[in-house]
């Protein structure tokens, strides 16, 4: 029986690149959707705020695994068979990420001191001008560190994408283990790959928090 070797490490490395790619899809897609939801959450429209609250509550209250199943099998039920696994996994993670990023950014927007809102209003700025020129630049400063921190969670949550047939890092480990049956060695290596991916992001998040003085606000 073949033992764990360089060829398996190379396979895990390629799977790690797919994990990074899926994480970027989820972060960018979730960020764009989450930004829209966050703006709706602080909108002056009661209907938009209510819709955003319902969306966030549904997404945050639904396990990611269930979201992936619903999207993957829901698309098939709608008549679109043969959807690539990366699209289904990317869509599920995008929806999941958007719900949490929207709430993170909503909190940061509403953390901007009320006096800043009032000062912008006194300058006769429109609501859009107040948001883009006064509020969002300050909220961005507060949101940077927790957003980077959440990216770590996205990377780790890609491990669930295997349920829709996507071969990411943890699934690659399972495939290797099914072949050579060395679970301890394999999954220690997988854990090391995750550490290499996540530790720099965690360190960067803490560094940004110190530099931006967010903890002292």
MOHU-V900952 format. One record per residue. N is the residue number from 1. RES is the residue in three letters. SS is DSSP state (helix for helix, strand for strand, loop for the rest). OMEGA is omega in whole degrees, 0 to 359 (999 if undefined). Layout:
n->N res->RES ss->SS omega->OMEGA
n->N res->RES ss->SS omega->OMEGA
This chain:
n->1 res->UNK ss->loop omega->180
n->2 res->UNK ss->loop omega->179
n->3 res->UNK ss->loop omega->182
n->4 res->UNK ss->loop omega->184
n->5 res->UNK ss->loop omega->185
n->6 res->UNK ss->helix omega->181
n->7 res->UNK ss->helix omega->179
n->8 res->UNK ss->helix omega->177
n->9 res->UNK ss->helix omega->179
n->10 res->UNK ss->helix omega->178
n->11 res->UNK ss->helix omega->178
n->12 res->UNK ss->helix omega->180
n->13 res->UNK ss->helix omega->177
n->14 res->UNK ss->helix omega->178
n->15 res->UNK ss->helix omega->177
n->16 res->UNK ss->helix omega->177
n->17 res->UNK ss->helix omega->176
n->18 res->UNK ss->helix omega->176
n->19 res->UNK ss->helix omega->178
n->20 res->UNK ss->helix omega->179
n->21 res->UNK ss->helix omega->179
n->22 res->UNK ss->helix omega->178
n->23 res->UNK ss->helix omega->179
n->24 res->UNK ss->helix omega->177
n->25 res->UNK ss->helix omega->181
n->26 res->UNK ss->helix omega->183
n->27 res->UNK ss->helix omega->181
n->28 res->UNK ss->helix omega->179
n->29 res->UNK ss->helix omega->179
n->30 res->UNK ss->helix omega->179
n->31 res->UNK ss->helix omega->180
n->32 res->UNK ss->helix omega->180
n->33 res->UNK ss->helix omega->180
n->34 res->UNK ss->helix omega->179
n->35 res->UNK ss->helix omega->178
n->36 res->UNK ss->helix omega->180
n->37 res->UNK ss->helix omega->179
n->38 res->UNK ss->helix omega->178
n->39 res->UNK ss->helix omega->177
n->40 res->UNK ss->helix omega->181
n->41 res->UNK ss->helix omega->180
n->42 res->UNK ss->loop omega->182
n->43 res->UNK ss->loop omega->176
n->44 res->UNK ss->loop omega->180
n->45 res->UNK ss->loop omega->179
n->46 res->UNK ss->helix omega->181
n->47 res->UNK ss->helix omega->180
n->48 res->UNK ss->helix omega->178
n->49 res->UNK ss->helix omega->180
n->50 res->UNK ss->helix omega->180
n->51 res->UNK ss->helix omega->179
n->52 res->UNK ss->helix omega->179
n->53 res->UNK ss->helix omega->179
n->54 res->UNK ss->helix omega->180
n->55 res->UNK ss->helix omega->182
n->56 res->UNK ss->helix omega->181
n->57 res->UNK ss->helix omega->180
n->58 res->UNK ss->helix omega->182
n->59 res->UNK ss->helix omega->182
n->60 res->UNK ss->helix omega->180
n->61 res->UNK ss->helix omega->180
n->62 res->UNK ss->loop omega->178
n->63 res->UNK ss->loop omega->180
n->64 res->UNK ss->helix omega->180
n->65 res->UNK ss->helix omega->180
n->66 res->UNK ss->helix omega->177
n->67 res->UNK ss->helix omega->180
n->68 res->UNK ss->helix omega->178
n->69 res->UNK ss->helix omega->182
n->70 res->UNK ss->helix omega->182
n->71 res->UNK ss->helix omega->184
n->72 res->UNK ss->helix omega->182
n->73 res->UNK ss->helix omega->178
n->74 res->UNK ss->helix omega->177
n->75 res->UNK ss->helix omega->179
n->76 res->UNK ss->helix omega->179
n->77 res->UNK ss->helix omega->180
n->78 res->UNK ss->loop omega->176
n->79 res->UNK ss->loop omega->180
n->80 res->UNK ss->loop omega->181
n->81 res->UNK ss->loop omega->177
n->82 res->UNK ss->loop omega->178
n->83 res->UNK ss->loop omega->179
n->84 res->UNK ss->loop omega->183
n->85 res->UNK ss->helix omega->182
n->86 res->UNK ss->helix omega->178
n->87 res->UNK ss->helix omega->179
n->88 res->UNK ss->helix omega->179
n->89 res->UNK ss->helix omega->179
n->90 res->UNK ss->helix omega->179
n->91 res->UNK ss->helix omega->180
n->92 res->UNK ss->helix omega->180
n->93 res->UNK ss->helix omega->177
n->94 res->UNK ss->helix omega->179
n->95 res->UNK ss->helix omega->180
n->96 res->UNK ss->helix omega->182
n->97 res->UNK ss->helix omega->183
n->98 res->UNK ss->helix omega->181
n->99 res->UNK ss->helix omega->181
n->100 res->UNK ss->helix omega->179
n->101 res->UNK ss->helix omega->178
n->102 res->UNK ss->helix omega->181
n->103 res->UNK ss->helix omega->176
n->104 res->UNK ss->helix omega->183
n->105 res->UNK ss->helix omega->175
n->106 res->UNK ss->helix omega->179
n->107 res->UNK ss->helix omega->180
n->108 res->UNK ss->helix omega->178
n->109 res->UNK ss->helix omega->182
n->110 res->UNK ss->helix omega->176
n->111 res->UNK ss->helix omega->176
n->112 res->UNK ss->loop omega->184
n->113 res->UNK ss->loop omega->181
n->114 res->UNK ss->helix omega->180
n->115 res->UNK ss->helix omega->178
n->116 res->UNK ss->helix omega->176
n->117 res->UNK ss->helix omega->182
n->118 res->UNK ss->helix omega->179
n->119 res->UNK ss->helix omega->178
n->120 res->UNK ss->helix omega->179
n->121 res->UNK ss->helix omega->179
n->122 res->UNK ss->helix omega->179
n->123 res->UNK ss->loop omega->178
n->124 res->UNK ss->loop omega->176
n->125 res->UNK ss->loop omega->174
n->126 res->UNK ss->loop omega->181
n->127 res->UNK ss->helix omega->179
n->128 res->UNK ss->helix omega->179
n->129 res->UNK ss->helix omega->178
n->130 res->UNK ss->helix omega->182
n->131 res->UNK ss->helix omega->187
n->132 res->UNK ss->helix omega->186
n->133 res->UNK ss->helix omega->185
n->134 res->UNK ss->helix omega->190
n->135 res->UNK ss->helix omega->185
n->136 res->UNK ss->helix omega->177
n->137 res->UNK ss->helix omega->179
n->138 res->UNK ss->helix omega->179
n->139 res->UNK ss->helix omega->179
n->140 res->UNK ss->helix omega->180
n->141 res->UNK ss->helix omega->180
n->142 res->UNK ss->helix omega->187
n->143 res->UNK ss->helix omega->187
n->144 res->UNK ss->helix omega->183
n->145 res->UNK ss->helix omega->179
n->146 res->UNK ss->helix omega->178
n->147 res->UNK ss->helix omega->177
n->148 res->UNK ss->helix omega->178
n->149 res->UNK ss->helix omega->179
n->150 res->UNK ss->helix omega->177
n->151 res->UNK ss->helix omega->176
n->152 res->UNK ss->helix omega->179
n->153 res->UNK ss->helix omega->178
n->154 res->UNK ss->helix omega->180
n->155 res->UNK ss->helix omega->182
n->156 res->UNK ss->helix omega->182
n->157 res->UNK ss->helix omega->175
n->158 res->UNK ss->helix omega->180
n->159 res->UNK ss->helix omega->179
n->160 res->UNK ss->helix omega->183
n->161 res->UNK ss->helix omega->180
n->162 res->UNK ss->helix omega->183
n->163 res->UNK ss->helix omega->177
n->164 res->UNK ss->helix omega->174
n->165 res->UNK ss->loop omega->180
n->166 res->UNK ss->loop omega->181
n->167 res->UNK ss->loop omega->174
n->168 res->UNK ss->loop omega->191
n->169 res->UNK ss->helix omega->183
n->170 res->UNK ss->helix omega->177
n->171 res->UNK ss->helix omega->176
n->172 res->UNK ss->helix omega->177
n->173 res->UNK ss->helix omega->179
n->174 res->UNK ss->helix omega->180
n->175 res->UNK ss->helix omega->178
n->176 res->UNK ss->helix omega->181
n->177 res->UNK ss->helix omega->177
n->178 res->UNK ss->helix omega->182
n->179 res->UNK ss->helix omega->188
n->180 res->UNK ss->helix omega->174
n->181 res->UNK ss->loop omega->173
n->182 res->UNK ss->loop omega->190
n->183 res->UNK ss->helix omega->184
n->184 res->UNK ss->helix omega->181
n->185 res->UNK ss->helix omega->183
n->186 res->UNK ss->helix omega->187
n->187 res->UNK ss->helix omega->169
n->188 res->UNK ss->helix omega->178
n->189 res->UNK ss->helix omega->177
n->190 res->UNK ss->helix omega->179
n->191 res->UNK ss->helix omega->178
n->192 res->UNK ss->helix omega->177
n->193 res->UNK ss->helix omega->178
n->194 res->UNK ss->helix omega->179
n->195 res->UNK ss->helix omega->179
n->196 res->UNK ss->helix omega->179
n->197 res->UNK ss->helix omega->190
n->198 res->UNK ss->helix omega->185
n->199 res->UNK ss->helix omega->178
n->200 res->UNK ss->helix omega->178
n->201 res->UNK ss->helix omega->178
n->202 res->UNK ss->helix omega->179
n->203 res->UNK ss->helix omega->179
n->204 res->UNK ss->helix omega->179
n->205 res->UNK ss->helix omega->179
n->206 res->UNK ss->helix omega->179
n->207 res->UNK ss->helix omega->179
n->208 res->UNK ss->helix omega->179
n->209 res->UNK ss->helix omega->178
n->210 res->UNK ss->helix omega->184
n->211 res->UNK ss->helix omega->183
n->212 res->UNK ss->helix omega->177
n->213 res->UNK ss->loop omega->185
n->214 res->UNK ss->helix omega->184
n->215 res->UNK ss->helix omega->181
n->216 res->UNK ss->helix omega->182
n->217 res->UNK ss->loop omega->999
